[in-house]
Amino acid sequence: MFLKHVARAYPDQELHLVMDNYATHKKQEVRDWLADNPRITVHCTSTSASWMNLVEVWFGIVER
C-alpha cells in the first residue's frame, strides 16, 4: 500500500497528503489504516474542481 511506503519513508514527521477525490481513500481498509496512523492527514480535492488548479493557487499564495 502506498500509504505504508510513505509512512516508512518519513517515520518521525507529520504528513499531509493531497489526493484527488477518487474512491480509493474511501475503502474501509484505507480508512482503518488512517485511523491507526493519526500523524497522516489526507486532504481531498473537490470532485467538481481541477486539483491542479488548486495546487497552482496554493503555490501562488506560498510565493507571496
N, C-alpha and C positions, 0 to 999 in steps of 0.2 A: 504494500500500500504506500502511495506517495507520501502521505502524512507521516507515517512511521519513519521513512527515509529522511524527511526534513527534520523531524524531531531528534533523530540520532545525530544529524549533522550539526545541530545547534542545541546542545543539551542544557545549557545554562542561560538561555535567553528567552524572553517573552517574544512570541512570534505572532504576527498579524498577516494573514493570507487573504488576498483579494481574489475572489473567484467569480466567474460568471454564474448566473442563476440556473445552472444546469442541475438536473435532478440527482446527480451522484452524491452530493453532500446531504441529501435528504434520506439516504438509506439508513436503516436502523443501525447497522454495523458502524457506519461512519459517525452517526450521532452519538452512539455509546462511547466510541473511542475519544471523540472530542470532549465528552462529559468527564472522562477519566484523565484528560490532559488539559486542565484549565489554563495553562500558560499559552495555549494556542487559541487564537481568536480568528474566526473566519468572518470576513466581510463579503457579502454577496452583492453584486451589482443588480440593478433593476432589470426585469425582463424586457421592459419596453425601451431601455436606453442602451446605447452602444458603450460597452465598458471601456473601449479605447478612448472615446471622447472624455469619459470621466477621469481616466488616468492623465490625459493631456491637461485637463483643467487643474487637477491636483498638482502636477508638476509646475504649471503656471503660477499657482499660489506659492509653492515652495520657493520658486526662483525670486519672488518678490521679497 
